[in-house]
Amino acid sequence: MERFAREKGGSFPMVGDPEGELIRLYDVMRDSGKAERSTYVVGRDGLIHKIYEAVKAKGHAAKVLADVQSS
């Protein structure tokens, strides 16, 4: 994920969830047993500033990056 942020010009940390801890914490498990693709933008203040729910992968990273850079 860090490489992705560097390649896309992000100057912020990204977090993955291979153990599923965040899936449980943020309650994004669907009835089908699969996690819903979601993005949470957390500010330096530790607060969630924006939530993207049920997103499609195509174009999503560019949208989030544009939103983050414009705020």
N, C-alpha and C positions, 0 to 999 in steps of 0.2 A: 504494500500500500504506500509506503514511503516513496518508492520509485515512481509510482503512478503520480503522486502529488508533485514530485520534482519535474517529471516529464510534462505535466500539464500546467506547471507554473504556480502550483499552490504553495503557500508559505505557512501551512498549518498542518498539524498532525492528523492522521486518519487512523481509525481503529477498526479492526476486523473482529469477528466473534466466532472463532473456530470451535469453542467449547459450548456455545449457546447460552452463555451467562447473560448477555445483553438482551437476547431474544426473550428470555424469561423476565428480566427486569423491566423491559419496556412493553411487555405483553403484546408481541407482534406475531404470535403463533396463530395460524389459520386453523379452521376446523379440519382441514385436510391433513393436518400434521406438518405442514411446511411453513416455514417462516415467510412472512410478508416482506418483500423488499422495501425497506424504509431507510430514510436518511435523516439524521438528526444533526443540526448545526449547533454546536455548543461554543459559546463565546469564551473569551479569556476569563470572564467573570464566573465561569462554571455553570451558567444558565443556558437552557435550551432556547435558542433564538428563532429557529425555524424547524418545522417538521414536514418532511415529504413522505406521504404514505402511499402504498400500493403503486410504486413507480415502475416504469419499464426501463430497462437498462439503456436502450438506445437513446442517446442524446441527454440522458439524465445528468451525467457528470459535468457536461458542458453547462447545463442550466444551473446546477448548484454552484459551480465555479464562478459563473457570471454574477449570480446573486450575491455570493460572498464578496467578490471583488467590488461590487457596486455599493455595498453597505459600509 
